[in-house]
Amino acid sequence: MADRVSSAGGLAILPPPPELERPPLVPRGRGLNWILDTVAAIPEGRTPRWWWLAFLASCLGLLIGVSMVAYLVTTGVGVWGLGHPVMWGWAIVNFVWWIGIGHAGTLISAILLLLRQRWRTGVNRVAEGMTLFAVMCAGLFPLVHMGRIWFVWWLAPVPNANGVWPQFRSPLTWDAFAVGTYFTVSLMFWYLGLVPDLAAMRDRARTRWRQAVYGLLALGWRGAHRHWNHYEKTYRILAGLSTALVVSVHSIVSLDFAVTQLPGWHSTLFPPYFVAGAIFSGLGMVLTLVIPLRKRCGLEEVITPRHVDLMCKVTLAACLMVAYAHGLEWGSAWWHGNPKEQFVLSNRAFGPYAWAYGIMMLCAVVLPQAFWFRAVRQHLGAVWVISILLNVGMWFERFVIVVGSLHRDFLPSNWAYYAPTWVDIGTYVGSFGLFFTLFLLFLRFLPVVAISEVKGLMLETGDLQAPRRSREAPGQPDASRGYGLLAEFDTPAALLRAAEAARDAGCRRWDVFTPCPVPGMDQAMGLRNSKVGWFAFVGGLAGCALGLVMVWYMNAHDYPLLVGGKPMFSPFAAFPVVFELTVLLGAFGALAGLLCQSRLPEWYHPLLAHPRFARATQDKFFLLIECADDRYRGVETWRWLETLGCSRIEQIGH
């Protein structure tokens, strides 16, 4: 590269040395259809042998878990190693651990989306799926820990057999709302991102059952830019709501511990400590999954070493926050001078469970420091091993917090050494079986990479393979009044110019169709800002009002219960439930706004019956002028479209 000289000072501006140049996030010189061909090869191709072996192993683990749960339900929780004073054991440890793993999906998908970090596009779909499956595994343990699992519906705000409402001053009830909201909003966020990719899978499906299933799930998506306008606004709103849930969910989980009067737990440090630890362990699980996945599924050019390098850096930042929290625990105990707090911390580090504390510090604090070195971050094998050990360390962190604080209470005569039983271990193995069974099914039948988002990244870079211009016989003008005229364009730049011309011509019944959002198309079409935000705002207000009225009516009016001299109704105690309902109904409002304004689902449209239009969700760009438009003039409109630089024009019938 030739040196460039600035006109101001005459200083030579040298290009960066090769070792400092950033590798691209997507390969250069590829067409838009490349990413679809690469990702669709997984669900469309033959099932590989390794998938069957992994699926068989995961189903075996799931069978073990189902057997353990059935044995526990028919016998009682006494089959676990629980006892006085350790009334919380592996069940709560595994619950907090699985919930933490689910946080990385929201971090990568939502927070990095709001921060406009485009590297997330290669790994966000894996992280989102991991979030859903991890939350499902986490929800298993508190349900089973109840013992009488058939009474779980008493947690719901509906009248039960005894006419008793849920007690909203209990952090365990907060958990039910927090985890339920997190799973629901994460599912909506995940499914919304899938819709354009499911439409692409529908349009290239070769069997009727695939067309039917993908078509049903795609809701009639056609890639119209008026849909993209509402879609992007909804996606950002859900990302913002999910970001709030990242903080709230694990903060509420931490309140299960922090609101008690137990030394070692009663600390304001726990909410940010739990949130940082959750993100840390979740990122470790993403690395554990994507490194072998990119090799086995042929995604080396989609999930590049640069993606792994960036995730290692974010993981290192989360590790430093966790290490700071560990140091702050010791400093806080020393500063307060509380001998009970000091005893709990010293007992964790030097008592009977010192071996667990050592594993925690080694795997969760010391080993991730290797990510400071670029050579380690670029060695995928080393990163994969560290990511596994990282999650081992974070599991032992939860074990140290739960068991290390309970096994020695205020009476030495109660001191005991907790050990899990074979049922504890089998249930934990079963949770892994459930997780990997769901993950492998997701991998086999759905796009594992966000295809439309990667296409958008390719459009932003602008380094695309030059499209092959169609050399087909030109169409013939047709003045008959069908549904409209469909003009096909090879590049987004040509489509932008055509959209500006249609806008300036005063067309009203028209739209453009693209495989991903085209930057600048809103201005080219003269579209106003989407009103999805108002739907979300109204939904959020309804959720806030519903939460306040519900808590007041159930706990202060219909079934008042005095708890420790606390007021019958307090907005502070109601805040967790009110917040979760605000987020939940706000998310439903945003989704309803998208569907209403886009008029989806739409199971039939004349364009979907046109074979050429299937390229609209893959690699071509279209402009449609409807015959119902006031400016439509039949042959004249056809001739006008020819002047816009399209490669072909076709008449669309009803």
Secondary structure, 3 states (H helix, E strand, C coil): CCCEECCCCCCEECCCCHHHCCCCCCCCCECCHHHHHHHHHHHHCCCCHHHHHHHHHHHHHHHHHHHHHHHHHHHCHHHCCCCCCCCCCHHHHHHHHHHHHCHHHHHHHHHHHHCCCHHHHHCHHHHHHHHHHHHHHHHHHHHHHCCCHHHHHHHCCCCCCCCCCCCCCCHHHHHHHHHHHHHHHHHHHHHHHHHHHHHHHHHHCCCHHHHHHHHHHHCCCCCEHHHHHHHHHHHHHHHHHHHHHHHHHHHHHHHHHHCCCCCCCCCCCHHHHHHHHHHHHHHHHHHHHHHHHHHHCCCCCCCCHHHHHHHHHHHHHHHHHHHHHHHHHHHHHHHHCCHHHHHHHHHHHHCCCHHHHHHHHHHHHHHHHHHHCHHHHCCHHHHHHHHHHHHHHHHHHHHHHHHHHHCCCCCHHHCCCCCCCHHHHHHHHHHHHHHHHHHHHHHHHCCCCCHHHHHHHHHHHCCECCCCCCCCCCCCCCCCCCCEEEEEECCHHHHHHHHHHHHHCCCCCEEEECCCCCCCHHHHHCCCCCCHHHHHHHHHHHHHHHHHHHHHHHHHHHCCCCCCCCCCCCHHHHHHHHHHHHHHHHHHHHHHHHHHHHCCCCCCCHHHHCHHHHHHHCCCEEEEEECCCCCCCCHHHHHHHHCCCCCEEEEECC
